[in-house]
Amino acid sequence: MSVLTFDMIIQMGILIGILLSSYWMITTRDLLSAALASAAMSLLLSLEFYMLHAPDVAIAEAAVGAGVVTAIVVYGISKTERWEREGP
């Protein structure tokens, strides 16, 4: 019988947050909302890396995934339409 530690419970919560933000990112038609969901997923993923004792990977994920990529995507959305059109 396994015992759930506090770290395991926190990691399960982070995993559920990653899954929910991924689902939100895939299903929404608002592109800005999808970009923010991607940033949230990246921040949760960097927190998970930190909890797995990989702080260098966590810092890189937070800087690149949540920072640079989100800024580039939001800039691209500002130059186009914010809402995704209906499919064929």
Secondary structure as GFF3:
##gff-version 3
##sequence-region A 1 88
A	DSSP	alpha_helix	6	27	.	.	.	ID=ss1
A	DSSP	alpha_helix	31	51	.	.	.	ID=ss2
A	DSSP	alpha_helix	55	60	.	.	.	ID=ss3
A	DSSP	pi_helix	61	68	.	.	.	ID=ss4
A	DSSP	alpha_helix	69	78	.	.	.	ID=ss5
###
